[in-house]
Amino acid sequence: MTERFVSAAEMMSRVLGMPGYAFARIGHPVSSATDEGLKAMARLAVERGRAMLVRG
């Protein structure tokens, strides 16, 4: 989820009965990012997603 759409995602999670649903956030926009920038965003999303799934 890009930072630009966080509020919409939070609202949808509440509407769908899952308030506080966690999702990985990355910078915005992605449409103008370079290939290297997209790779960096993807790595960050994976790291953040992994952190949500594997809690110590």
N, C-alpha and C positions, 0 to 999 in steps of 0.2 A: 504494500500500500504506500503510495507516495504521500508525503506530508500534506499536500494540497487537499487530499480526499479523506483525511483522518476523521474530521467531524461528520462527514456523510456516513462513513463506515461505522462509527460509534452509534449514530442514530439508527442505522439499519440493524445493528446487533441488538439494540434495545427493543425495536419494533418486532423483531423476530424472537424475542424472549430470551436473549442471551446477553444481558448487560455485562459489560466488562470483558467481553470476548477479546482475547489477545491476538494481535497480528503484527508482523514485522513491518517496520516503517523505513522507508528510504527517501532520499531527497527528490525534489520535483524541480523541473520537469525531466522526463526521460526521453521525450521526443527529440530534444536537441543535444542529447549526450553523445559523446564519441563512443566508439566501440570499447575503448579502454575504460571510459567512464561507466558504461553499462556493465562491464565486467566487475568493476569495483562495487557498483550498487548491488549486483547479484551476490557477490561474496558477502557483503554486509547483510543482505536479507537472509542468506543461509545461516550466517553466524547468529543473527538475532533470533531466527526461527529455532535453531538448535538450542539456544539458551532457554527459550520458552518450553521446549519439549523435555529437556534434560535439566532438571533442577536438582542441585546438590543438597 
